[in-house]
């Protein structure tokens, strides 16, 4: 797609196998994310009207998306009236160009940035860095990943795949601190280094969690306060916002704030929920409204509800595939179940494997705070990408299977052949390279006869005894 920052690898199975090779990492990654899921469940159980909130949030998002043009115009008018400068970006290239032009016109060379998956999607950091602008990610997890020169593996907890020892070693190599620091001491080091960056910054870049069309207000939710430090100290604040982040009225915001933190981390509310209504005296506030394929997705009759997503990460925390394959196995800015239905809408050929990175268990739908039917959309995407991109050999195998299953006679003969093969063929053939399922599992013992043969024999015996 024009303007979209393409990622090089989308072979989910191969990347998942690479992650799974470290069995210890897989085990604690799985357990840690499941603990976050359990915290979410406990937090949700404390709110008697939880399901009503989910229904309301889903309906509000559906209403906005089906009237998006109207609400975008209303937001622009209200934001401008409050002194916020509004810019429109058709794609990632336009977004990056607008941000750079704003910074270059003000001779900005030092920028602090809080968490923004949209800027990750657009590849903003490297775009600015090659043009001589220092960009410092100030969310601790994002900063760790920036020091590693790697993207986040999770949209809420960017460095969740790293061991403490790896972070200690990174800080030792990059910041020169001792290798025996505790987690609290590591946080203190990061705070000390980042606070100097805040004081030196000439501009701050943030994401946007919600934007209120009625008032032109931007809402930014964080737990570390880094976004607040950046945008309250710097003379220029640039907010990057996907056009789907709108909600109609300020009163609607309470519905989403009650859902967001509980779904993401099991908290009642994020530690900081900041409303940007107008610039402070002497400050500039700019918001860049980014499409980057969202309008095209809105036109997909089966898949547009994915744009309801509020980026809480709950579907990732519960997904058995994500927990055991890691975020990098998706080759996408947004991984996990939501990424598996978002990314094919941008580039179906590149992300054709992602709809198959699921057991279709439906757990993602159960935890989604805006009730996106993720499992059904995964299945629907399989119907879209399968006929176009499934390898020829697999298509032939499916046709053969369909032919066998369509005929009772062929089905019985195939069953006899397979039972014979399981009993007689040597293990090196049964567990050859073709048998991916058997790499981590034992094939079942072959019965002596099929159920139908057993049933007919048993029934004949019972009839003869009468």
Secondary structure by P-SEA (a helix, b strand, c coil): ccccccccccaaaaaaaaaacaaaaaaaaaaaaaaaaaaaaaaaaaccaaaaaaaaaaaaaaaaaaaaaaaaaaaaaaaaaacbbbbbbccaaaaaaaaaaaaaaacccbbbbcccaaaaaaaaaaaaaaabbbbbbccaaaaaaaaacccccccccccccccaaaaaaaaaaaccccccccaaaaaaaaaaaaaaaaaaccbbbbbbcbbbccccbbbbbbccaaaaaaaacccbbbbbbccccccccccaaaaaaaccccccccccccccccccccccccbbbbbbbbccaaaaaaaccccccccccccccccccccaaaaaccccccccccccaaaaacccccccccccccccccccccccccccccccaaaaaaaaaaaaaccccccaaaaaaaaaaaaaaacaaaaaaaaaaaaaaaacccccccccccccccccccccccccccaaaaaaaaaaaaaaac
